[in-house]
Amino acid sequence: MPRQAIHSDQAPAAIGPYSQATRAGDMVFFSGQVPIDPATGQLVDGDIAAQARRAFDNLKAVCEAAGGSFDDIVRVGLYLTDLGQFSEVNAVMAEYFSQPYPARSTIGVSALPRGAAFEVDAVMVLR
């Protein structure tokens, strides 16, 4: 099955040999989005909620570039450097998704790119 790279100028450009997302058939696999402001290329200032919002906004931009919406996302992966901040991230996620919610995993990690405290990836199925 051929792969199609997905790109949005409204999200940070890939900084390595990967695509922001890749479509294969009716499935779209998103690379991780960290809270980098695509206009400045810098990590956003603020607490974990501000970082989560920026990362979800980046994900949303790539999702829309792929022709979908958050309603089409079936799985989300959350990565936090401090699992003690899970409740704040959970509250932000509730601002972006509605029921039925996608499946989700939350993973504590020792570090993320560019010193971020949060990263999100996802899988989307287009109808």
DSSP file (Angstrom, degrees, kcal/mol; ACC not computed):
  #  RESIDUE AA STRUCTURE BP1 BP2  ACC     N-H-->O    O-->H-N    N-H-->O    O-->H-N    TCO  KAPPA ALPHA  PHI   PSI    X-CA   Y-CA   Z-CA
    1    1 A M              0   0    0      0, 0.0     2,-0.0     0, 0.0     0, 0.0   0.000 360.0 360.0 360.0 127.5    0.0    0.0    0.0
    2    2 A P        -     0   0    0      0, 0.0    23,-0.5     0, 0.0     2,-0.3  -0.341 360.0-133.2 -69.9 149.5    1.6    3.4   -1.0
    3    3 A R        -     0   0    0     21,-0.1     2,-0.5    -2,-0.0    21,-0.2  -0.792  12.4-158.6-101.2 145.7    2.3    6.0    1.7
    4    4 A Q  E     -A   23   0A   0     19,-2.3    19,-3.2    -2,-0.3     2,-0.2  -0.988  15.9-134.3-124.3 122.2    1.3    9.6    1.3
    5    5 A A  E     -A   22   0A   0     -2,-0.5     2,-0.4    17,-0.2    17,-0.2  -0.513  16.6-151.1 -73.2 140.7    3.1   12.2    3.4
    6    6 A I  E     +A   21   0A   0     15,-2.8    15,-1.0    -2,-0.2    14,-0.6  -0.934  17.3 179.2-113.1 136.6    0.9   14.8    5.1
    7    7 A H        -     0   0    0     -2,-0.4     2,-0.4    58,-0.2     6,-0.1  -0.999  12.8-175.0-140.7 142.0    2.2   18.3    5.9
    8    8 A S    >   -     0   0    0     -2,-0.4     3,-1.1     4,-0.1    54,-0.1  -0.999  21.4-152.6-132.7 132.4    0.8   21.5    7.4
    9    9 A D  T 3  S+     0   0    0     -2,-0.4     4,-0.1     1,-0.2    -1,-0.1   0.602  96.4  71.5 -72.4 -10.7    2.6   24.8    7.6
   10   10 A Q  T 3  S+     0   0    0     51,-0.1    -1,-0.2     2,-0.1    51,-0.2   0.352  98.1  54.0 -87.1   6.0    0.5   25.4   10.7
   11   11 A A  S <  S-     0   0    0     -3,-1.1    -3,-0.1    27,-0.1    26,-0.1  -0.929 105.3 -79.9-132.7 157.3    2.5   22.8   12.7
   12   12 A P        -     0   0    0      0, 0.0    -4,-0.1     0, 0.0     3,-0.1  -0.280  51.7-110.4 -59.1 141.1    6.2   22.6   13.2
   13   13 A A        -     0   0    0     25,-0.1     2,-0.1     1,-0.1     6,-0.1  -0.352  40.9 -91.1 -67.5 151.1    8.2   21.1   10.3
   14   14 A A        -     0   0    0      1,-0.1    -1,-0.1     4,-0.1     6,-0.1  -0.388  31.3-156.8 -61.2 139.8    9.7   17.7   10.8
   15   15 A I  S    S+     0   0    0     -3,-0.1    -1,-0.1    -2,-0.1    -2,-0.0   0.096  70.7  20.6-108.7  21.8   13.3   18.0   12.1
   16   16 A G  S    S-     0   0    0      2,-0.3     2,-2.1     0, 0.0    -2,-0.0  -0.865 111.7 -47.8-162.7-166.0   14.5   14.6   10.9
   17   17 A P  S    S+     0   0    0      0, 0.0     2,-0.3     0, 0.0    -2,-0.0  -0.413 101.2  86.0 -82.7  66.2   13.7   11.9    8.3
   18   18 A Y  S    S-     0   0    0     -2,-2.1    -2,-0.3    13,-0.0     2,-0.3  -0.959  70.7-117.1-152.7 166.7   10.0   11.6    9.1
   19   19 A S        -     0   0    0     -2,-0.3    12,-0.2     1,-0.1     3,-0.1  -0.734  26.9-118.7-104.8 156.5    6.7   13.2    8.0
   20   20 A Q  S    S-     0   0    0    -14,-0.6    11,-2.6    -2,-0.3     2,-0.3   0.883  99.6 -13.3 -59.1 -36.6    4.3   15.1   10.3
   21   21 A A  E     -AB   6  30A   0    -15,-1.0   -15,-2.8     9,-0.3     2,-0.4  -0.971  64.7-144.7-157.1 161.1    1.9   12.3    9.3
   22   22 A T  E     -AB   5  29A   0      7,-2.0     7,-2.7    -2,-0.3     2,-0.4  -0.999  10.3-149.8-134.1 131.0    1.6    9.5    6.8
   23   23 A R  E     +AB   4  28A   0    -19,-3.2   -19,-2.3    -2,-0.4     2,-0.4  -0.853  15.5 175.9-101.2 135.1   -1.6    8.3    5.2
   24   24 A A  E >   - B   0  27A   0      3,-2.9     3,-1.9    -2,-0.4     2,-0.3  -0.927  67.3 -46.3-135.5 109.6   -1.9    4.6    4.1
   25   25 A G  T 3  S-     0   0    0    -23,-0.5   -21,-0.0    -2,-0.4   101,-0.0  -0.513 123.3 -22.3  65.3-128.6   -5.4    3.8    2.7
   26   26 A D  T 3  S+     0   0    0     -2,-0.3   100,-3.2    -3,-0.1     2,-0.4   0.284 121.5  92.1 -97.6  11.2   -8.0    5.3    5.1
   27   27 A M  E <   -BC  24 125A   0     -3,-1.9    -3,-2.9    98,-0.2     2,-0.4  -0.858  54.9-163.8-109.1 141.8   -5.6    5.4    8.0
   28   28 A V  E     -BC  23 124A   0     96,-3.1    96,-3.0    -2,-0.4     2,-0.6  -0.992   4.3-159.9-124.4 127.1   -3.4    8.4    9.0
   29   29 A F  E     -BC  22 123A   0     -7,-2.7    -7,-2.0    -2,-0.4     2,-0.4  -0.933  12.8-150.3-110.1 119.5   -0.5    7.9   11.5
   30   30 A F  E     -BC  21 122A   0     92,-2.7    92,-0.6    -2,-0.6    -9,-0.3  -0.723   7.6-133.6 -95.2 134.9    0.7   11.1   13.2
   31   31 A S  E     -     0   0A   0    -11,-2.6    91,-0.1    -2,-0.4    89,-0.1  -0.392  48.5 -76.4 -71.1 162.4    4.2   11.7   14.4
   32   32 A G  E     -     0   0A   0     89,-0.1     2,-0.5    -2,-0.1    89,-0.3  -0.344  44.2-150.3 -63.5 140.2    4.6   13.1   17.8
   33   33 A Q  E     - C   0 120A   0     87,-3.0    87,-1.8    -3,-0.1    26,-0.1  -0.965  10.7-168.3-113.7 124.2    3.8   16.8   18.2
   34   34 A V        -     0   0    0     -2,-0.5     2,-2.5    85,-0.2    85,-0.2  -0.636  43.4 -87.3-102.2 167.7    5.6   18.7   20.9
   35   35 A P  S    S+     0   0    0      0, 0.0     9,-2.6     0, 0.0     2,-0.5  -0.300  72.2 143.5 -79.2  60.6    4.6   22.3   22.0
   36   36 A I  E     -F   43   0B   0     -2,-2.5     7,-0.2     7,-0.2     3,-0.0  -0.854  52.5-127.1 -98.1 131.6    6.6   24.2   19.5
   37   37 A D  E >>> -F   42   0B   0      5,-2.9     4,-3.2    -2,-0.5     3,-0.6  -0.673  14.3-149.7 -74.8 118.9    5.1   27.3   18.0
   38   38 A P  T 345S+     0   0    0      0, 0.0    -1,-0.2     0, 0.0   -25,-0.1   0.766  93.5  58.0 -65.4 -22.9    5.3   26.9   14.3
   39   39 A A  T 345S+     0   0    0      1,-0.1    -2,-0.0   -29,-0.1   -28,-0.0   0.842 123.4  20.2 -73.9 -32.9    5.6   30.6   13.7
   40   40 A T  T <45S-     0   0    0     -3,-0.6    -1,-0.1     2,-0.2     3,-0.1   0.657  91.4-131.5-109.5 -21.6    8.7   31.0   15.9
   41   41 A G  T  <5 +     0   0    0     -4,-3.2     2,-0.3     1,-0.3    -5,-0.0   0.612  69.1 120.8  75.3  12.1   10.1   27.5   16.0
   42   42 A Q  E   <S-F   37   0B   0     -5,-0.5    -5,-2.9     1,-0.0    -1,-0.3  -0.784  74.0-100.4-110.9 151.9   10.4   27.8   19.7
   43   43 A L  E     -F   36   0B   0     -2,-0.3    -7,-0.2    -7,-0.2     8,-0.0  -0.463  50.5-108.2 -62.3 136.5    9.0   25.9   22.6
   44   44 A V        -     0   0    0     -9,-2.6     2,-0.2    -2,-0.1    -1,-0.1  -0.334  28.4-119.5 -68.6 150.8    6.0   27.8   24.0
   45   45 A D        +     0   0    0     -3,-0.1     2,-0.2     5,-0.1    -1,-0.1  -0.522  66.7  58.0 -80.7 156.1    6.2   29.5   27.4
   46   46 A G  S    S-     0   0    0     -2,-0.2    -2,-0.0     4,-0.1     0, 0.0  -0.577  81.9 -45.4 120.4-178.5    3.9   28.4   30.2
   47   47 A D     >  -     0   0    0     -2,-0.2     4,-2.1     1,-0.1     3,-0.2  -0.003  68.7 -80.8 -80.4-173.9    2.8   25.5   32.3
   48   48 A I  H  > S+     0   0    0      1,-0.2     4,-2.8     2,-0.2     5,-0.2   0.834 129.0  56.9 -61.9 -33.8    1.9   22.0   31.2
   49   49 A A  H  > S+     0   0    0      2,-0.2     4,-2.5     1,-0.2    -1,-0.2   0.911 107.7  47.6 -65.0 -41.1   -1.6   23.1   30.2
   50   50 A A  H  > S+     0   0    0     -3,-0.2     4,-2.1     2,-0.2    -2,-0.2   0.902 113.3  48.7 -65.2 -40.8   -0.1   25.7   27.8
   51   51 A Q  H  X S+     0   0    0     -4,-2.1     4,-2.3     2,-0.2    -2,-0.2   0.922 111.6  48.9 -65.0 -43.3    2.3   23.1   26.4
   52   52 A A  H  X S+     0   0    0     -4,-2.8     4,-2.8     1,-0.2     5,-0.2   0.917 109.9  51.6 -63.5 -43.0   -0.5   20.6   25.9
   53   53 A R  H  X S+     0   0    0     -4,-2.5     4,-2.6     1,-0.2    -1,-0.2   0.923 110.9  47.7 -60.6 -43.5   -2.7   23.1   24.2
   54   54 A R  H  X S+     0   0    0     -4,-2.1     4,-2.4     2,-0.2    -1,-0.2   0.923 112.8  48.4 -64.2 -43.0    0.0   24.0   21.7
   55   55 A A  H  X S+     0   0    0     -4,-2.3     4,-2.4     2,-0.2    -2,-0.2   0.909 113.0  47.5 -64.4 -41.4    0.8   20.3   21.0
   56   56 A F  H  X S+     0   0    0     -4,-2.8     4,-2.7     2,-0.2    -1,-0.2   0.880 110.6  52.7 -66.9 -36.7   -2.9   19.6   20.5
   57   57 A D  H  X S+     0   0    0     -4,-2.6     4,-2.1    -5,-0.2    -2,-0.2   0.908 109.8  48.8 -63.1 -40.8   -3.2   22.7   18.2
   58   58 A N  H  X S+     0   0    0     -4,-2.4     4,-1.8     2,-0.2    -2,-0.2   0.930 112.0  48.5 -62.3 -45.3   -0.2   21.3   16.2
   59   59 A L  H  X S+     0   0    0     -4,-2.4     4,-2.6     1,-0.2    -2,-0.2   0.909 109.5  53.2 -60.2 -42.8   -1.9   17.9   15.9
   60   60 A K  H  X S+     0   0    0     -4,-2.7     4,-2.6     1,-0.2    -1,-0.2   0.895 106.0  53.5 -60.8 -41.0   -5.1   19.5   14.9
   61   61 A A  H  X S+     0   0    0     -4,-2.1     4,-1.9     1,-0.2    -1,-0.2   0.911 112.2  43.4 -61.9 -42.9   -3.4   21.4   12.0
   62   62 A V  H  X S+     0   0    0     -4,-1.8     4,-1.4     2,-0.2    -1,-0.2   0.888 111.6  55.3 -69.9 -38.3   -1.9   18.2   10.6
   63   63 A C  H  <>S+     0   0    0     -4,-2.6     5,-2.3     1,-0.2     3,-0.3   0.925 109.8  45.9 -58.1 -46.3   -5.2   16.4   11.1
   64   64 A E  H ><5S+     0   0    0     -4,-2.6     3,-1.5     1,-0.2    -1,-0.2   0.872 107.6  57.0 -67.2 -36.7   -7.0   19.0    9.0
   65   65 A A  H 3<5S+     0   0    0     -4,-1.9    -1,-0.2     1,-0.3    -2,-0.2   0.800 104.9  53.8 -62.7 -27.5   -4.2   18.9    6.4
   66   66 A A  T 3<5S-     0   0    0     -4,-1.4    -1,-0.3    -3,-0.3    -2,-0.2   0.499 124.9-105.5 -83.7  -4.7   -5.0   15.2    6.1
   67   67 A G  T < 5S+     0   0    0     -3,-1.5    -3,-0.2     1,-0.3     2,-0.2   0.659  85.5  97.2  91.0  17.0   -8.7   15.9    5.5
   68   68 A G      < -     0   0    0     -5,-2.3    -1,-0.3    -6,-0.2     2,-0.3  -0.553  56.5-139.0-124.5-170.7   -9.9   14.9    8.9
   69   69 A S    >   -     0   0    0     -2,-0.2     3,-2.2    -3,-0.1     4,-0.4  -0.872  42.9 -89.7-141.6 173.5  -10.9   16.2   12.3
   70   70 A F  G >  S+     0   0    0      1,-0.3     3,-1.0    -2,-0.3    28,-0.1   0.751 121.6  69.4 -61.6 -21.6  -10.4   15.2   15.9
   71   71 A D  G 3  S+     0   0    0      1,-0.2    -1,-0.3    26,-0.1    26,-0.0   0.712  97.0  53.5 -66.8 -18.3  -13.7   13.3   15.5
   72   72 A D  G <  S+     0   0    0     -3,-2.2    53,-2.3    52,-0.0     2,-0.4   0.515  82.4 106.5 -93.2  -7.2  -11.8   10.9   13.2
   73   73 A I  E <   +D  124   0A   0     -3,-1.0    51,-0.3    -4,-0.4     3,-0.1  -0.603  40.6 177.3 -78.0 128.6   -9.0   10.2   15.6
   74   74 A V  E     +     0   0A   0     49,-2.4    29,-2.4    -2,-0.4     2,-0.3   0.623  65.0  27.9-106.1 -18.6   -9.3    6.7   17.1
   75   75 A R  E     -De 123 103A   0     48,-1.6    48,-2.2    27,-0.2     2,-0.4  -0.996  58.9-171.3-147.9 140.2   -6.1    6.5   19.3
   76   76 A V  E     -De 122 104A   0     27,-2.3    29,-1.8    -2,-0.3     2,-0.5  -0.988   8.2-157.1-129.6 139.2   -4.0    9.1   21.1
   77   77 A G  E     -De 121 105A   0     44,-2.6    44,-2.0    -2,-0.4     2,-0.4  -0.979  10.2-163.8-115.2 126.6   -0.7    8.6   22.8
   78   78 A L  E     -De 120 106A   0     27,-2.9    29,-2.8    -2,-0.5     2,-0.4  -0.899   2.5-167.8-110.3 138.4    0.3   11.0   25.5
   79   79 A Y  E     +De 119 107A   0     40,-2.4    40,-1.7    -2,-0.4     2,-0.4  -0.990   9.3 178.1-128.8 122.5    3.9   11.4   26.8
   80   80 A L  E     -De 118 108A   0     27,-2.2    29,-2.6    -2,-0.4     3,-0.2  -0.963  30.8-152.1-126.9 141.0    4.7   13.3   29.9
   81   81 A T  S    S+     0   0    0     36,-1.7     2,-0.3    -2,-0.4    37,-0.1   0.620  98.7  37.6 -81.9 -12.6    8.0   13.9   31.7
   82   82 A D    >   -     0   0    0     35,-0.4     3,-2.2     1,-0.1    -1,-0.3  -0.863  64.7-167.5-139.5 102.2    6.0   14.3   35.0
   83   83 A L  G >  S+     0   0    0     -2,-0.3     3,-1.5     1,-0.3     4,-0.2   0.649  84.5  77.6 -65.9 -12.3    3.0   12.0   35.4
   84   84 A G  G 3  S+     0   0    0      1,-0.3     3,-0.3     2,-0.1    -1,-0.3   0.647  89.1  58.1 -66.5 -14.5    2.0   14.2   38.4
   85   85 A Q  G <> S+     0   0    0     -3,-2.2     4,-1.9     1,-0.2     3,-0.3   0.252  73.5 107.8 -97.5  11.1    0.8   16.6   35.7
   86   86 A F  H <> S+     0   0    0     -3,-1.5     4,-2.9     1,-0.2     5,-0.2   0.885  73.0  54.9 -57.4 -42.9   -1.6   14.0   34.2
   87   87 A S  H  > S+     0   0    0     -3,-0.3     4,-1.9     1,-0.2    -1,-0.2   0.878 107.9  49.3 -64.2 -36.6   -4.8   15.7   35.6
   88   88 A E  H  > S+     0   0    0     -3,-0.3     4,-1.8     2,-0.2    -1,-0.2   0.915 114.0  45.5 -66.5 -42.2   -3.9   19.0   34.0
   89   89 A V  H  X S+     0   0    0     -4,-1.9     4,-2.7     1,-0.2    -2,-0.2   0.895 110.1  54.9 -66.7 -39.8   -3.2   17.3   30.6
   90   90 A N  H  X S+     0   0    0     -4,-2.9     4,-1.7     1,-0.2    -1,-0.2   0.900 107.1  50.6 -59.1 -41.9   -6.4   15.3   30.9
   91   91 A A  H  X S+     0   0    0     -4,-1.9     4,-0.6     2,-0.2    -1,-0.2   0.893 111.0  48.5 -64.6 -40.1   -8.4   18.5   31.4
   92   92 A V  H >X S+     0   0    0     -4,-1.8     3,-1.4     1,-0.2     4,-0.7   0.918 107.5  54.7 -66.5 -42.7   -6.9   20.0   28.3
   93   93 A M  H >X S+     0   0    0     -4,-2.7     4,-1.9     1,-0.3     3,-1.2   0.875 101.4  59.3 -58.3 -36.7   -7.6   16.9   26.3
   94   94 A A  H 3< S+     0   0    0     -4,-1.7    -1,-0.3     1,-0.3    -2,-0.2   0.718  98.6  59.8 -65.6 -20.5  -11.2   17.2   27.2
   95   95 A E  H << S+     0   0    0     -3,-1.4    -1,-0.3    -4,-0.6    -2,-0.2   0.750 113.3  36.5 -74.5 -24.4  -11.3   20.6   25.6
   96   96 A Y  H << S+     0   0    0     -3,-1.2     2,-0.3    -4,-0.7    -2,-0.2   0.718 114.1  51.8-102.7 -26.3  -10.3   19.1   22.2
   97   97 A F     <  -     0   0    0     -4,-1.9     2,-0.3   -26,-0.0     4,-0.1  -0.849  59.3-162.9-118.9 150.5  -12.1   15.8   22.1
   98   98 A S        -     0   0    0     -2,-0.3    -3,-0.0     2,-0.2    -2,-0.0  -0.831  41.0 -40.5-124.1 166.6  -15.7   14.8   22.6
   99   99 A Q  S    S+     0   0    0     -2,-0.3     2,-0.1     1,-0.1    -1,-0.0  -0.406 116.0  50.4 -69.5 145.5  -17.4   11.5   23.3
  100  100 A P  S    S-     0   0    0      0, 0.0    -2,-0.2     0, 0.0    -1,-0.1   0.423  92.5-153.6 -75.1 130.8  -16.9    8.8   22.2
  101  101 A Y        -     0   0    0      1,-0.1    -2,-0.1    -4,-0.1     3,-0.1  -0.297  17.8-105.2 -70.6 153.2  -13.3    9.6   23.2
  102  102 A P        -     0   0    0      0, 0.0   -27,-0.2     0, 0.0   -28,-0.1  -0.337  42.5 -92.2 -70.1 160.3  -10.4    7.9   21.3
  103  103 A A  E     -e   75   0A   0    -29,-2.4   -27,-2.3    -2,-0.0     2,-0.3  -0.365  54.2-166.1 -63.6 155.8   -8.5    5.1   22.9
  104  104 A R  E     -e   76   0A   0    -29,-0.2     2,-0.4    -3,-0.1   -27,-0.2  -1.000  25.2-164.1-151.8 146.5   -5.5    6.5   24.8
  105  105 A S  E     -e   77   0A   0    -29,-1.8   -27,-2.9    -2,-0.3     2,-0.5  -0.973  11.5-157.5-123.8 147.6   -2.2    5.5   26.4
  106  106 A T  E     -e   78   0A   0     -2,-0.4     2,-0.4   -29,-0.2   -27,-0.2  -0.992  13.8-173.3-126.4 124.0   -0.3    7.8   28.8
  107  107 A I  E     -e   79   0A   0    -29,-2.8   -27,-2.2    -2,-0.5     2,-0.4  -0.962  19.8-138.5-126.0 130.2    3.4    7.1   29.2
  108  108 A G  E     -e   80   0A   0     -2,-0.4     2,-0.3   -29,-0.2   -27,-0.2  -0.734  28.8-176.1 -83.9 131.3    5.9    8.7   31.6
  109  109 A V        -     0   0    0    -29,-2.6     3,-0.1    -2,-0.4   -26,-0.1  -0.891  33.1-131.3-127.7 157.3    9.2    9.5   29.9
  110  110 A S  S    S-     0   0    0     -2,-0.3     2,-0.3     1,-0.2    -1,-0.1   0.798  86.9  -3.6 -79.2 -28.1   12.5   10.8   31.2
  111  111 A A        -     0   0    0    -31,-0.1    -1,-0.2     6,-0.0     6,-0.1  -0.988  57.4-156.0-160.4 156.6   12.9   13.5   28.4
  112  112 A L    >   -     0   0    0      4,-0.4     3,-1.6    -2,-0.3     4,-0.2  -0.902  44.5 -71.6-131.8 161.8   11.3   14.8   25.2
  113  113 A P  G >  S+     0   0    0      0, 0.0     3,-1.8     0, 0.0    -1,-0.1  -0.187 114.6   7.6 -55.5 143.2   12.7   16.7   22.3
  114  114 A R  G 3  S-     0   0    0      1,-0.3   -71,-0.1   -80,-0.1    -3,-0.0   0.622 127.0 -70.5  62.5  16.2   13.6   20.3   22.8
  115  115 A G  G <  S+     0   0    0     -3,-1.6    -1,-0.3     1,-0.2     0, 0.0   0.660  85.2 162.0  78.5  15.6   13.1   20.0   26.6
  116  116 A A    <   -     0   0    0     -3,-1.8    -4,-0.4    -4,-0.2    -1,-0.2  -0.258  38.0-150.4 -65.7 156.1    9.3   19.8   26.2
  117  117 A A  S    S+     0   0    0      1,-0.2   -36,-1.7    -6,-0.1   -35,-0.4   0.475  78.7  38.9-100.8  -7.5    7.2   18.4   29.1
  118  118 A F  E     + D   0  80A   0    -38,-0.2     2,-0.3   -37,-0.1   -38,-0.2  -0.998  54.7 174.3-148.1 144.2    4.5   17.0   26.8
  119  119 A E  E     - D   0  79A   0    -40,-1.7   -40,-2.4    -2,-0.3     2,-0.4  -0.984   9.7-164.3-145.9 148.6    4.1   15.2   23.4
  120  120 A V  E     +CD  33  78A   0    -87,-1.8   -87,-3.0    -2,-0.3     2,-0.3  -0.996   7.9 176.4-134.8 140.1    1.1   13.7   21.6
  121  121 A D  E     - D   0  77A   0    -44,-2.0   -44,-2.6    -2,-0.4     2,-0.3  -0.863  11.7-176.5-130.5 172.3    0.8   11.3   18.7
  122  122 A A  E     -CD  30  76A   0    -92,-0.6   -92,-2.7    -2,-0.3     2,-0.4  -0.977  25.4-132.9-160.6 167.3   -2.3    9.8   17.2
  123  123 A V  E     -CD  29  75A   0    -48,-2.2   -49,-2.4    -2,-0.3   -48,-1.6  -0.998  25.7-168.6-129.3 134.9   -3.9    7.5   14.7
  124  124 A M  E     -CD  28  73A   0    -96,-3.0   -96,-3.1    -2,-0.4     2,-0.5  -0.952  12.4-155.0-126.4 144.0   -6.9    8.6   12.5
  125  125 A V  E     -C   27   0A   0    -53,-2.3     2,-0.3    -2,-0.4   -98,-0.2  -0.982  16.2-145.8-117.7 121.5   -9.3    6.7   10.3
  126  126 A L              0   0    0   -100,-3.2   -58,-0.1    -2,-0.5   -59,-0.0  -0.677 360.0 360.0 -87.6 139.5  -10.9    8.7    7.5
  127  127 A R              0   0    0     -2,-0.3    -1,-0.1     0, 0.0  -101,-0.0   0.412 360.0 360.0 -94.6 360.0  -14.4    7.8    6.6
